[in-house]
Amino acid sequence: MKPEHITAALDIIRASAASITVSLNTPVNGNYSHVYDILIIRSNATVIKDLVEAGFSLCMTDKGLAVDKF
């Protein structure tokens, strides 16, 4: 993701009053050559809805919900 997309996604996540757990730059397979820029570990439905409405793609992985923008 471009830096401005990461900032926009984090702004949406930060705006939520709920307790949300996020991990940044999480390695996909234990190697930092490929990372999930934003990985949501715990969230609520409103944040997910807001991210989708803003054009972000969400993908469930074994580590959490990966946020991306294409």
Phi and psi restraints in degrees (range 20) as a CNS / XPLOR table:
assign (resid 1 and name C) (resid 2 and name N)
       (resid 2 and name CA) (resid 2 and name C) 1.0 -73.5 20.0 2
assign (resid 2 and name N) (resid 2 and name CA)
       (resid 2 and name C) (resid 3 and name N) 1.0 153.2 20.0 2
assign (resid 2 and name C) (resid 3 and name N)
       (resid 3 and name CA) (resid 3 and name C) 1.0 -55.4 20.0 2
assign (resid 3 and name N) (resid 3 and name CA)
       (resid 3 and name C) (resid 4 and name N) 1.0 -36.8 20.0 2
assign (resid 3 and name C) (resid 4 and name N)
       (resid 4 and name CA) (resid 4 and name C) 1.0 -68.6 20.0 2
assign (resid 4 and name N) (resid 4 and name CA)
       (resid 4 and name C) (resid 5 and name N) 1.0 -29.1 20.0 2
assign (resid 4 and name C) (resid 5 and name N)
       (resid 5 and name CA) (resid 5 and name C) 1.0 -71.2 20.0 2
assign (resid 5 and name N) (resid 5 and name CA)
       (resid 5 and name C) (resid 6 and name N) 1.0 -40.4 20.0 2
assign (resid 5 and name C) (resid 6 and name N)
       (resid 6 and name CA) (resid 6 and name C) 1.0 -62.2 20.0 2
assign (resid 6 and name N) (resid 6 and name CA)
       (resid 6 and name C) (resid 7 and name N) 1.0 -44.4 20.0 2
assign (resid 6 and name C) (resid 7 and name N)
       (resid 7 and name CA) (resid 7 and name C) 1.0 -62.1 20.0 2
assign (resid 7 and name N) (resid 7 and name CA)
       (resid 7 and name C) (resid 8 and name N) 1.0 -43.4 20.0 2
assign (resid 7 and name C) (resid 8 and name N)
       (resid 8 and name CA) (resid 8 and name C) 1.0 -63.5 20.0 2
assign (resid 8 and name N) (resid 8 and name CA)
       (resid 8 and name C) (resid 9 and name N) 1.0 -42.9 20.0 2
assign (resid 8 and name C) (resid 9 and name N)
       (resid 9 and name CA) (resid 9 and name C) 1.0 -65.1 20.0 2
assign (resid 9 and name N) (resid 9 and name CA)
       (resid 9 and name C) (resid 10 and name N) 1.0 -42.6 20.0 2
assign (resid 9 and name C) (resid 10 and name N)
       (resid 10 and name CA) (resid 10 and name C) 1.0 -66.2 20.0 2
assign (resid 10 and name N) (resid 10 and name CA)
       (resid 10 and name C) (resid 11 and name N) 1.0 -33.7 20.0 2
assign (resid 10 and name C) (resid 11 and name N)
       (resid 11 and name CA) (resid 11 and name C) 1.0 -63.5 20.0 2
assign (resid 11 and name N) (resid 11 and name CA)
       (resid 11 and name C) (resid 12 and name N) 1.0 -41.3 20.0 2
assign (resid 11 and name C) (resid 12 and name N)
       (resid 12 and name CA) (resid 12 and name C) 1.0 -64.6 20.0 2
assign (resid 12 and name N) (resid 12 and name CA)
       (resid 12 and name C) (resid 13 and name N) 1.0 -44.7 20.0 2
assign (resid 12 and name C) (resid 13 and name N)
       (resid 13 and name CA) (resid 13 and name C) 1.0 -65.0 20.0 2
assign (resid 13 and name N) (resid 13 and name CA)
       (resid 13 and name C) (resid 14 and name N) 1.0 -43.1 20.0 2
assign (resid 13 and name C) (resid 14 and name N)
       (resid 14 and name CA) (resid 14 and name C) 1.0 -65.5 20.0 2
assign (resid 14 and name N) (resid 14 and name CA)
       (resid 14 and name C) (resid 15 and name N) 1.0 -30.1 20.0 2
assign (resid 14 and name C) (resid 15 and name N)
       (resid 15 and name CA) (resid 15 and name C) 1.0 -70.5 20.0 2
assign (resid 15 and name N) (resid 15 and name CA)
       (resid 15 and name C) (resid 16 and name N) 1.0 -16.9 20.0 2
assign (resid 15 and name C) (resid 16 and name N)
       (resid 16 and name CA) (resid 16 and name C) 1.0 -74.8 20.0 2
assign (resid 16 and name N) (resid 16 and name CA)
       (resid 16 and name C) (resid 17 and name N) 1.0 139.5 20.0 2
assign (resid 16 and name C) (resid 17 and name N)
       (resid 17 and name CA) (resid 17 and name C) 1.0 -81.5 20.0 2
assign (resid 17 and name N) (resid 17 and name CA)
       (resid 17 and name C) (resid 18 and name N) 1.0 -10.5 20.0 2
assign (resid 17 and name C) (resid 18 and name N)
       (resid 18 and name CA) (resid 18 and name C) 1.0 -78.7 20.0 2
assign (resid 18 and name N) (resid 18 and name CA)
       (resid 18 and name C) (resid 19 and name N) 1.0 161.3 20.0 2
assign (resid 18 and name C) (resid 19 and name N)
       (resid 19 and name CA) (resid 19 and name C) 1.0 -81.3 20.0 2
assign (resid 19 and name N) (resid 19 and name CA)
       (resid 19 and name C) (resid 20 and name N) 1.0 113.8 20.0 2
assign (resid 19 and name C) (resid 20 and name N)
       (resid 20 and name CA) (resid 20 and name C) 1.0 -122.9 20.0 2
assign (resid 20 and name N) (resid 20 and name CA)
       (resid 20 and name C) (resid 21 and name N) 1.0 137.2 20.0 2
assign (resid 20 and name C) (resid 21 and name N)
       (resid 21 and name CA) (resid 21 and name C) 1.0 -107.1 20.0 2
assign (resid 21 and name N) (resid 21 and name CA)
       (resid 21 and name C) (resid 22 and name N) 1.0 124.6 20.0 2
assign (resid 21 and name C) (resid 22 and name N)
       (resid 22 and name CA) (resid 22 and name C) 1.0 -129.6 20.0 2
assign (resid 22 and name N) (resid 22 and name CA)
       (resid 22 and name C) (resid 23 and name N) 1.0 143.4 20.0 2
assign (resid 22 and name C) (resid 23 and name N)
       (resid 23 and name CA) (resid 23 and name C) 1.0 -119.7 20.0 2
assign (resid 23 and name N) (resid 23 and name CA)
       (resid 23 and name C) (resid 24 and name N) 1.0 136.1 20.0 2
assign (resid 23 and name C) (resid 24 and name N)
       (resid 24 and name CA) (resid 24 and name C) 1.0 -109.6 20.0 2
assign (resid 24 and name N) (resid 24 and name CA)
       (resid 24 and name C) (resid 25 and name N) 1.0 143.3 20.0 2
assign (resid 24 and name C) (resid 25 and name N)
       (resid 25 and name CA) (resid 25 and name C) 1.0 51.7 20.0 2
assign (resid 25 and name N) (resid 25 and name CA)
       (resid 25 and name C) (resid 26 and name N) 1.0 51.3 20.0 2
assign (resid 25 and name C) (resid 26 and name N)
       (resid 26 and name CA) (resid 26 and name C) 1.0 -85.5 20.0 2
assign (resid 26 and name N) (resid 26 and name CA)
       (resid 26 and name C) (resid 27 and name N) 1.0 125.7 20.0 2
assign (resid 26 and name C) (resid 27 and name N)
       (resid 27 and name CA) (resid 27 and name C) 1.0 -63.0 20.0 2
assign (resid 27 and name N) (resid 27 and name CA)
       (resid 27 and name C) (resid 28 and name N) 1.0 140.5 20.0 2
assign (resid 27 and name C) (resid 28 and name N)
       (resid 28 and name CA) (resid 28 and name C) 1.0 -71.2 20.0 2
assign (resid 28 and name N) (resid 28 and name CA)
       (resid 28 and name C) (resid 29 and name N) 1.0 -52.1 20.0 2
assign (resid 28 and name C) (resid 29 and name N)
       (resid 29 and name CA) (resid 29 and name C) 1.0 -123.7 20.0 2
assign (resid 29 and name N) (resid 29 and name CA)
       (resid 29 and name C) (resid 30 and name N) 1.0 39.4 20.0 2
assign (resid 29 and name C) (resid 30 and name N)
       (resid 30 and name CA) (resid 30 and name C) 1.0 76.6 20.0 2
assign (resid 30 and name N) (resid 30 and name CA)
       (resid 30 and name C) (resid 31 and name N) 1.0 9.7 20.0 2
assign (resid 30 and name C) (resid 31 and name N)
       (resid 31 and name CA) (resid 31 and name C) 1.0 -129.2 20.0 2
assign (resid 31 and name N) (resid 31 and name CA)
       (resid 31 and name C) (resid 32 and name N) 1.0 129.2 20.0 2
assign (resid 31 and name C) (resid 32 and name N)
       (resid 32 and name CA) (resid 32 and name C) 1.0 -75.8 20.0 2
assign (resid 32 and name N) (resid 32 and name CA)
       (resid 32 and name C) (resid 33 and name N) 1.0 7.9 20.0 2
assign (resid 32 and name C) (resid 33 and name N)
       (resid 33 and name CA) (resid 33 and name C) 1.0 -73.4 20.0 2
assign (resid 33 and name N) (resid 33 and name CA)
       (resid 33 and name C) (resid 34 and name N) 1.0 -20.7 20.0 2
assign (resid 33 and name C) (resid 34 and name N)
       (resid 34 and name CA) (resid 34 and name C) 1.0 -141.5 20.0 2
assign (resid 34 and name N) (resid 34 and name CA)
       (resid 34 and name C) (resid 35 and name N) 1.0 118.9 20.0 2
assign (resid 34 and name C) (resid 35 and name N)
       (resid 35 and name CA) (resid 35 and name C) 1.0 -128.0 20.0 2
assign (resid 35 and name N) (resid 35 and name CA)
       (resid 35 and name C) (resid 36 and name N) 1.0 157.9 20.0 2
assign (resid 35 and name C) (resid 36 and name N)
       (resid 36 and name CA) (resid 36 and name C) 1.0 -86.0 20.0 2
assign (resid 36 and name N) (resid 36 and name CA)
       (resid 36 and name C) (resid 37 and name N) 1.0 118.8 20.0 2
assign (resid 36 and name C) (resid 37 and name N)
       (resid 37 and name CA) (resid 37 and name C) 1.0 -60.5 20.0 2
assign (resid 37 and name N) (resid 37 and name CA)
       (resid 37 and name C) (resid 38 and name N) 1.0 -49.6 20.0 2
assign (resid 37 and name C) (resid 38 and name N)
       (resid 38 and name CA) (resid 38 and name C) 1.0 -129.3 20.0 2
assign (resid 38 and name N) (resid 38 and name CA)
       (resid 38 and name C) (resid 39 and name N) 1.0 127.3 20.0 2
assign (resid 38 and name C) (resid 39 and name N)
       (resid 39 and name CA) (resid 39 and name C) 1.0 -127.6 20.0 2
assign (resid 39 and name N) (resid 39 and name CA)
       (resid 39 and name C) (resid 40 and name N) 1.0 117.2 20.0 2
assign (resid 39 and name C) (resid 40 and name N)
       (resid 40 and name CA) (resid 40 and name C) 1.0 -89.7 20.0 2
assign (resid 40 and name N) (resid 40 and name CA)
       (resid 40 and name C) (resid 41 and name N) 1.0 122.3 20.0 2
assign (resid 40 and name C) (resid 41 and name N)
       (resid 41 and name CA) (resid 41 and name C) 1.0 -92.4 20.0 2
assign (resid 41 and name N) (resid 41 and name CA)
       (resid 41 and name C) (resid 42 and name N) 1.0 -43.7 20.0 2
assign (resid 41 and name C) (resid 42 and name N)
       (resid 42 and name CA) (resid 42 and name C) 1.0 -140.4 20.0 2
assign (resid 42 and name N) (resid 42 and name CA)
       (resid 42 and name C) (resid 43 and name N) 1.0 136.3 20.0 2
assign (resid 42 and name C) (resid 43 and name N)
       (resid 43 and name CA) (resid 43 and name C) 1.0 -154.7 20.0 2
assign (resid 43 and name N) (resid 43 and name CA)
       (resid 43 and name C) (resid 44 and name N) 1.0 -173.0 20.0 2
assign (resid 43 and name C) (resid 44 and name N)
       (resid 44 and name CA) (resid 44 and name C) 1.0 -127.2 20.0 2
assign (resid 44 and name N) (resid 44 and name CA)
       (resid 44 and name C) (resid 45 and name N) 1.0 170.1 20.0 2
assign (resid 44 and name C) (resid 45 and name N)
       (resid 45 and name CA) (resid 45 and name C) 1.0 -66.9 20.0 2
assign (resid 45 and name N) (resid 45 and name CA)
       (resid 45 and name C) (resid 46 and name N) 1.0 -31.3 20.0 2
assign (resid 45 and name C) (resid 46 and name N)
       (resid 46 and name CA) (resid 46 and name C) 1.0 -64.2 20.0 2
assign (resid 46 and name N) (resid 46 and name CA)
       (resid 46 and name C) (resid 47 and name N) 1.0 -42.8 20.0 2
assign (resid 46 and name C) (resid 47 and name N)
       (resid 47 and name CA) (resid 47 and name C) 1.0 -64.5 20.0 2
assign (resid 47 and name N) (resid 47 and name CA)
       (resid 47 and name C) (resid 48 and name N) 1.0 -42.0 20.0 2
assign (resid 47 and name C) (resid 48 and name N)
       (resid 48 and name CA) (resid 48 and name C) 1.0 -62.3 20.0 2
assign (resid 48 and name N) (resid 48 and name CA)
       (resid 48 and name C) (resid 49 and name N) 1.0 -44.8 20.0 2
assign (resid 48 and name C) (resid 49 and name N)
       (resid 49 and name CA) (resid 49 and name C) 1.0 -61.4 20.0 2
assign (resid 49 and name N) (resid 49 and name CA)
       (resid 49 and name C) (resid 50 and name N) 1.0 -44.7 20.0 2
assign (resid 49 and name C) (resid 50 and name N)
       (resid 50 and name CA) (resid 50 and name C) 1.0 -64.0 20.0 2
assign (resid 50 and name N) (resid 50 and name CA)
       (resid 50 and name C) (resid 51 and name N) 1.0 -39.5 20.0 2
assign (resid 50 and name C) (resid 51 and name N)
       (resid 51 and name CA) (resid 51 and name C) 1.0 -65.3 20.0 2
assign (resid 51 and name N) (resid 51 and name CA)
       (resid 51 and name C) (resid 52 and name N) 1.0 -43.1 20.0 2
assign (resid 51 and name C) (resid 52 and name N)
       (resid 52 and name CA) (resid 52 and name C) 1.0 -64.7 20.0 2
assign (resid 52 and name N) (resid 52 and name CA)
       (resid 52 and name C) (resid 53 and name N) 1.0 -42.8 20.0 2
assign (resid 52 and name C) (resid 53 and name N)
       (resid 53 and name CA) (resid 53 and name C) 1.0 -64.0 20.0 2
assign (resid 53 and name N) (resid 53 and name CA)
       (resid 53 and name C) (resid 54 and name N) 1.0 -28.3 20.0 2
assign (resid 53 and name C) (resid 54 and name N)
       (resid 54 and name CA) (resid 54 and name C) 1.0 -82.5 20.0 2
assign (resid 54 and name N) (resid 54 and name CA)
       (resid 54 and name C) (resid 55 and name N) 1.0 -1.0 20.0 2
assign (resid 54 and name C) (resid 55 and name N)
       (resid 55 and name CA) (resid 55 and name C) 1.0 95.7 20.0 2
assign (resid 55 and name N) (resid 55 and name CA)
       (resid 55 and name C) (resid 56 and name N) 1.0 13.9 20.0 2
assign (resid 55 and name C) (resid 56 and name N)
       (resid 56 and name CA) (resid 56 and name C) 1.0 -87.0 20.0 2
assign (resid 56 and name N) (resid 56 and name CA)
       (resid 56 and name C) (resid 57 and name N) 1.0 148.4 20.0 2
assign (resid 56 and name C) (resid 57 and name N)
       (resid 57 and name CA) (resid 57 and name C) 1.0 -100.5 20.0 2
assign (resid 57 and name N) (resid 57 and name CA)
       (resid 57 and name C) (resid 58 and name N) 1.0 133.5 20.0 2
assign (resid 57 and name C) (resid 58 and name N)
       (resid 58 and name CA) (resid 58 and name C) 1.0 -116.5 20.0 2
assign (resid 58 and name N) (resid 58 and name CA)
       (resid 58 and name C) (resid 59 and name N) 1.0 136.5 20.0 2
assign (resid 58 and name C) (resid 59 and name N)
       (resid 59 and name CA) (resid 59 and name C) 1.0 -137.1 20.0 2
assign (resid 59 and name N) (resid 59 and name CA)
       (resid 59 and name C) (resid 60 and name N) 1.0 125.1 20.0 2
assign (resid 59 and name C) (resid 60 and name N)
       (resid 60 and name CA) (resid 60 and name C) 1.0 -76.6 20.0 2
assign (resid 60 and name N) (resid 60 and name CA)
       (resid 60 and name C) (resid 61 and name N) 1.0 127.1 20.0 2
assign (resid 60 and name C) (resid 61 and name N)
       (resid 61 and name CA) (resid 61 and name C) 1.0 -119.5 20.0 2
assign (resid 61 and name N) (resid 61 and name CA)
       (resid 61 and name C) (resid 62 and name N) 1.0 177.1 20.0 2
assign (resid 61 and name C) (resid 62 and name N)
       (resid 62 and name CA) (resid 62 and name C) 1.0 -71.0 20.0 2
assign (resid 62 and name N) (resid 62 and name CA)
       (resid 62 and name C) (resid 63 and name N) 1.0 -14.6 20.0 2
assign (resid 62 and name C) (resid 63 and name N)
       (resid 63 and name CA) (resid 63 and name C) 1.0 -100.2 20.0 2
assign (resid 63 and name N) (resid 63 and name CA)
       (resid 63 and name C) (resid 64 and name N) 1.0 -17.2 20.0 2
assign (resid 63 and name C) (resid 64 and name N)
       (resid 64 and name CA) (resid 64 and name C) 1.0 154.0 20.0 2
assign (resid 64 and name N) (resid 64 and name CA)
       (resid 64 and name C) (resid 65 and name N) 1.0 -162.2 20.0 2
assign (resid 64 and name C) (resid 65 and name N)
       (resid 65 and name CA) (resid 65 and name C) 1.0 -97.4 20.0 2
assign (resid 65 and name N) (resid 65 and name CA)
       (resid 65 and name C) (resid 66 and name N) 1.0 111.2 20.0 2
assign (resid 65 and name C) (resid 66 and name N)
       (resid 66 and name CA) (resid 66 and name C) 1.0 -83.2 20.0 2
assign (resid 66 and name N) (resid 66 and name CA)
       (resid 66 and name C) (resid 67 and name N) 1.0 135.0 20.0 2
assign (resid 66 and name C) (resid 67 and name N)
       (resid 67 and name CA) (resid 67 and name C) 1.0 -106.2 20.0 2
assign (resid 67 and name N) (resid 67 and name CA)
       (resid 67 and name C) (resid 68 and name N) 1.0 132.2 20.0 2
assign (resid 67 and name C) (resid 68 and name N)
       (resid 68 and name CA) (resid 68 and name C) 1.0 -146.6 20.0 2
assign (resid 68 and name N) (resid 68 and name CA)
       (resid 68 and name C) (resid 69 and name N) 1.0 164.9 20.0 2
assign (resid 68 and name C) (resid 69 and name N)
       (resid 69 and name CA) (resid 69 and name C) 1.0 -141.6 20.0 2
assign (resid 69 and name N) (resid 69 and name CA)
       (resid 69 and name C) (resid 70 and name N) 1.0 127.9 20.0 2
